[in-house]
Amino acid sequence: MRALCKAILLICAAALCGTAFAQGESDKDQEARAQAIVDAIVQVDSVALSDARSNDTLGRERSGSGILIDARGYVLTIGYLVIEAETISVTDAKEHTVPATLAAYDHVTGFALLKLLAPLEEKPLALGDSSALHERDVVMALPFGGRDAAQLARVVSKRPFTGSWEYLLDEAIFTSPPLEHWAGAALIGRDFRLVGVGSLLVRDASGDGDGPGGNMFVPIDILKPILADMIAGGKRKGNGRPWLGMGTEQIHGLLVVTRVSPEGPAAVAGLEPGDVVLGVSDVNVYSQAELYHRVWDLGSAGVKVPLRVRRGTNVREVVVDSIERTAYFRDSVRQ
């Protein structure tokens, strides 16, 4: 079985590089480098607080992958696995489990950074260049689970992504075929460096309405400018974006409120599912992206957001007192 796993990984390596490993590298060196990549991927398990606001959508017990990216014991993962966590643990390929704390969370990117409370022997995985990825490039999707978990994929598209939870990426990486265990999985580029972190399973990876199913990965390049700040202070520098606590979907050309976070800013302002958002102040909005940009352009978290909303046949203005996204969370275990 081990010989078969080795063969599979080396085939993946050759496909990624277009050739074998670096010229002059021995079989032993190739094996060591391949194993180091796999070993840098860890399992992340968390149990959310019993009163966590995210339990209704994410459940209390959450599990996925993470990537050791810093020799000081920092693990990168996708944030929804560990927000509002009561306990966090990290397990390596040798089945060593150590506790961890939430060192940082960034709602803009969706990344979370964990700090191990005891050392692991594995070496960090180097950060790559996600901007160098192109459509049809071969990549390796690697969740926790060793060599058997490695899966070849292709980049189907690189395009903007908006989520109903007031989330927007100017450019996300979409791959296919779909990876079963995508949450926090590593996306490995041709140079065997980390180029993305798994976030979602999607029905249409191409974005043209008729594409194959796949996964959305958050590109690693958007971590680089904020990584030092996240390690030093638990978040990016500066004031956070305004957050309304309001989920929307584009339905028949209308921006319809589909969810209002209990006790969140939108709920306090009286918004309800079924309301139609027409504009921000006197500027019309027709998409999630337009809504988000108009709200964020008003200023930092705490700014008053005037929305024009239709309920039934009545149109009215609702002023929402925004907050920073993390202010809505229950306190996670932190270092």
N, C-alpha and C positions, 0 to 999 in steps of 0.2 A: 504493500500500500504506500509506504514512504517513497519507494522508487517511482511509483506512478504519480504521486503528488509532485515530486521533483520534476518529472518530465513535463507535467502540465504547466508548472510555473515557468520553466525554461522556454516552453513554446510561447507562453504569454510574453515573456521577456523579448524573444526574438521578433514577435509580431509588433510589439511596441517600438522597438528600436529600428526595425527594418533590417537589422543584422544581429549578430550575436553581441555579447557584452564587449566591453572595451578591448581593443587589440592588445594582445599580450597577457590578458588576464587568465590565470589558471582556472581549472575547474573548481578547485577549492575556493579561490577568491570569488568566483561567480556564485557558488553556493552560499558563501558567507554574506555576500551583498544581498542576494535574494532573501535569505533568512532574516536579515536585519530589517528589511522592509516589512515583512510579515509580522515580525515581533514588535514593531512599533505600534501596531494596532491592538487596542485593548477593549475589553468589554466595560461598559458603563451601566451601572444599575443604581436606580434611585427610588426612594419612597418619599412621596410628597407629604407635606403637612396634612393632617386630617381635614383642616378647613381651607386648604388651598383653593383658590378661585379657579385654577386650571383643571381641577379634578374632573369636572363634568365633561370636558372635551378630551383630556389626555389620559384620564385614569390616575389612580394614586401610585401604582407600581409601574415603573417605566424602565425600559432596557434598550440599549443600542450599543453603538461603537464610539470609540474616541481614538485620537492619534496623539502619541507622545511627541511633542514638538520642541521641548526645551529640557536640557539636562538638569535643570533645577527642579524638575518634577511637575511641569505644566502639561496638561492634556487638553487638546482642543476637541470640542464636540459641538453638536447642534443644540441650541439653547433649550428647546422645549423638553428635552430629556431631563433637565435638571432645575428648571425654574421652580421656585417654592418648595425645594427639597428639604426634607427633614434629615435624611441620611443619603449619602452618596458613597459608593464603593467602586473600585476599579480592579479588574482582574486581568492578568497578563496570560500569555500563551502557556506558561508553566503552571498555571492555576494558582498563582500567588494573588491573593486579594488584599488590598490595602484601602483604608478609608481615604476620602478626599473631601475637600470643601469647594464651594463655588467661589472661585477667585474673581471672576468677572463675567458680566453678561452685557451684550450689546444688541438692542432690539433692531437697530438699523440694518445690521448684517444678519442677525439671527445666530451669531456665534456665542458660545460660552467657553470659558476657560476654567479648568479645574486645577486645584493644587493638591498633589499627593501628600499625605501626612506621613508616609514612609516610603523609602526609595524602592524603585524597581531596577532591575539590571539592564533593561533594554536601552538601546541607543535611540535618540530622537530622530524623527524623519524630517529631512530638510524640506523647506518650502520651495515650491517651483514657481513658474511663471504662467499663470492661467491665461494671460493675454496672448500667449503664443499658440494656444489651442485653436484649431480651425475645424470647420465642419468636415466630417468624415474621418477625422483623426481617430486612430485606435487608442484607447485608454484602458487601464485596468481599474475596475471597481473592487474595492477590498474592504469588506466588513470584518469584524472580529470572527475568528473561526479557523484561522490557519490557512494553509495552502489550498485546502479543499474549498474554501469560501471565495477564492479569487475568481473573478469573472471578467472576460474581455467584453468591451462595449465600444460603440462608436459615438462620437459627438454628432448628434443629429442637428442641433441648432444652438446658437448663442444669441439670446434675445432678452428684452426686458421681461420682468415677471412682477405681477402684482398679486397680493393675497388679500383676502377679505378682512384680515386682522390688522389692517393699516400698515401693510408691509409692502415695500417696493424695492426691487433691485434693477438698476439700470441695465445690467447684463447678467443673466444666469446661464449655467451650462446644462444642457439637456442631452441625455444619453439614452441609448437603447441597445440591446434589450433590457427590460427592467430587472433591477436587482431586488431580491426578495427582502433582504435585511438592509435597508437603505439608511436608516437613521444614524447619522454620525459616521457613516462609512467614508473611507478615504478614496479619492479619485487620484490615480497615479498616472503621470504623464510619461512621455517618451524618454525623459532623462531620469526616470525613477524618483521624481520628487513629487510632493503633494501639491495638487493643483485645484482641489475642490473638496468640499465636505457634503455628504449626503443629507438632503432635507426632505424631499417629497417623492411619492409615487405619482406619476401623471399619466393620463390616458392618451395624451397627444404630445409627444416629445417634439414634433416638428413645428407645432403652432399653426399649421394651416387648416386645422379642423379634420384632417383625414390622415394624420400621421400615426406612427407606431407608438405603443405604450413605452414608457421609460421612467427615468428619474430626473429630478432637478437637483443639481449640485450648486452650492454657494461657492463662487470663485475665491481662491485663496488670496488673490491680489488685494481684495478690499479689507483683508485682515492686517496687512503689513503696515499701513499708516497708523493704526490704532493699537497694535500689539503691545508696544512699550507702555502706553498709557493704561491699558487694561491690566498689565502686570503690576504697575506702580500704584494705580488708584482704583481698580475694580471696574472702570468704565472708560470710555473715550473722554477726552477733555471737552469742556464747554457744556452749555446747557442742552438738555435733551429736546427732542422734537415734541410738539404738542400731540397728545393722544386723546381720542374722544371715547374710546370704548364702544365702538359701533361697527358692526360688520355689514358690508354691502355686497350686492351682486348686480351685474348688468343684465336686466331682463327686458327683452323687447324694446331696447333703446332707452330704458329708464334705469336709474340708479336707485335700487330698492334696498331699504334697510331690512336685513334678514336676521340680525341678532344684535341685542343690546346687552352689554356686560352688566350684571346686577350691581347696583350701587356705583357704577362707573359714571363718568361725566355726562354721557349722552342720556343715560337713564335718569340721572338727577335733573337734567334739563327737560325731561318729559318725552323724549323720543321713544318710539315703539316700533317693533317689527311691522313691516307693511307700509311705513312712511316712505315717501319718495323724495330723495334729495335733489333739489332743482339747481341749487347754486350755493356758492360761498359769497355772502353779501350780495352784490349785484352782478357777480360773474357766474354765468351758467356753467355747470359741470355735467358731463355725460358719461364719464368713466371713472373707475377707481383711481387711475393715475392722475386725472385732472383734479379730482377731489383732494387727494393727498398733497399734491404740489401746491394747490391753493391754500390749504390749511397750513402747511409747513412754511409757506412764504409769509404768513402773518407774523411769525416770530417764534420764540422758544416756548417750551412747556410752561403753562400758566396763562398764556394769552387767551383772550376771549374770542371764540370762533362763532361768527354770525352765519347761520345756515338758513337758506330758504327751503322750506319743506312743505310738501303737499300731503295731506291726509284726507282721503276721499276727494271731495271737491274743494276743500278749503286750503288755501295757501297762506302760510304764516312764517314769520322769522323766529327762529329759536337760537338763543345765544348759549353756547356751551362753554363752560369754564374748563379748559383743557388741563391735563396733568401730564407728567412724564410717565411713560409706560410702566417702569419699574415701581413707581409709587403705588400702583394698584396691586402688586404682588404681596403676598405674605412673605416675611423675611425668611430667605433660604439660609441653610448652614453656610457660614462664610469663615474665611481664615482670620 
